[in-house]
Amino acid sequence: MGAAAAGFNPPARMGMQAVSCPVNCHFQDNTHMSEPKDIAALRLQLHELQVEHRDLDEIIARLLQTPPRDDLLLRRLKKRKLQLKDRIALIERMIEPDVPA
């Protein structure tokens, strides 16, 4: 079974959890999702992830300013922030895929 048929799961690098496709986005015949409700669901999820990413950024900045620093907590928050960034990029590509030149 190919990657498109099984859904998209990025490599498990640095202990990241696999990201499953949030909606039925399995591409057949190189077509893109055209269901408005699917796109709307993706946009909603994208917004929620962006808000969480921004909140983590603020939390990390505050933790860095207040001694004593909890390095383990900072590492975990930064890791979660990177996971969110990857998921945001994936959903953005699903909403507006790159057009080959």
Summary of the structure (lengths in Angstrom):
residues: 101
radius of gyration: 16.6
end to end distance: 28.3
largest distance: 55.1
contacts: 221
relative contact order: 0.15
helix: 58%
strand: 0%
